[in-house]
């Protein structure tokens, strides 16, 4: 079967760019993947890890051979990189980016790069670099596409198709709305994580606080472990929308501070927050197809994951989701998701026949 694209260029070969490249390669969506990055060591890693077929540290005529260009450089330099590449781009090629800020990028590159459509896969990790890249990062992710009235319809349709083929789910919203929403659910939480860590670092009992920090604090501040430079560029590029979100948070914190003197009202606020938090998985799943889950109890012995995967693979049953729930001395459990109820029941029969307990 002919790939979706012949030659593809990934411009910025870190976590997200590398994951897109691996997705293209593993799903046979590109005949040849080129990686561009000013850092030679990142390109060496890309070749060693099988992320790219060819690598480049400078633009050149090779860009004119690309059917698809994906800008995955840090958002602080993304528009500059796009402008540098534009003179080499073929008029019928498709271009997109994966930056977390869309308004300035779409405004700067629409009409500069041919058939440019802004986009942002809502996927990431506190880890950075191409060595952390994996195609599964995009699987079942919501991938925001930010067209404008000037976006070429054919380019938009081609990008929609690519996103689906990479295993993600396209969601189209205007660039300004994207930036407002992401300021609240991504950029503001990052600033909050930075603030909480500064509060601990400045306390006279810092060592004791760090010793006492439990899972809740670690989960809440996890995003501060990402690349400080990339995160700085991200929030600065979206500073106007982020300032609005910060002001909203200040007002809400002030309201909650007042409620410390009114326990019953504080309880109501806490219950409302719990309802919102508990609804998040439902909202997320409403955008994704339903998975039919199966939980397998496994003994604490080597080779259990391989045994289960091989048994289902031999029966041509595709596991859509795979999660290790617990591993203790007495064993653990694995949760798997299947596209259909029929596949789930077939998997149940196979695993029960080879001695596993299921629930």
HELIX and SHEET records of a PDB file:
HELIX    1   1 UNK A   15  UNK A   26  1                                  12    
HELIX    2   2 UNK A   40  UNK A   48  1                                   9    
HELIX    3   3 UNK A   61  UNK A   65  5                                   5    
HELIX    4   4 UNK A   78  UNK A   86  1                                   9    
HELIX    5   5 UNK A  103  UNK A  109  1                                   7    
HELIX    6   6 UNK A  130  UNK A  132  5                                   3    
HELIX    7   7 UNK A  135  UNK A  137  5                                   3    
HELIX    8   8 UNK A  153  UNK A  165  1                                  13    
HELIX    9   9 UNK A  175  UNK A  182  1                                   8    
HELIX   10  10 UNK A  183  UNK A  187  3                                   5    
HELIX   11  11 UNK A  188  UNK A  202  1                                  15    
HELIX   12  12 UNK A  206  UNK A  212  1                                   7    
HELIX   13  13 UNK A  215  UNK A  220  1                                   6    
HELIX   14  14 UNK A  222  UNK A  225  5                                   4    
HELIX   15  15 UNK A  228  UNK A  237  1                                  10    
HELIX   16  16 UNK A  239  UNK A  259  1                                  21    
HELIX   17  17 UNK A  263  UNK A  286  1                                  24    
HELIX   18  18 UNK A  304  UNK A  314  1                                  11    
HELIX   19  19 UNK A  341  UNK A  353  1                                  13    
SHEET    1   A 8 UNK A  54  UNK A  56  0                                        
SHEET    2   A 8 UNK A  30  UNK A  36  1                                        
SHEET    3   A 8 UNK A   5  UNK A  11  1                                        
SHEET    4   A 8 UNK A  68  UNK A  71  1                                        
SHEET    5   A 8 UNK A  94  UNK A  97  1                                        
SHEET    6   A 8 UNK A 116  UNK A 121  1                                        
SHEET    7   A 8 UNK A 142  UNK A 146 -1                                        
SHEET    8   A 8 UNK A 169  UNK A 172  1                                        
SHEET    1   B 4 UNK A 321  UNK A 328  0                                        
SHEET    2   B 4 UNK A 331  UNK A 338 -1                                        
SHEET    3   B 4 UNK A 292  UNK A 298 -1                                        
SHEET    4   B 4 UNK A 357  UNK A 358 -1                                        
END                                                                             
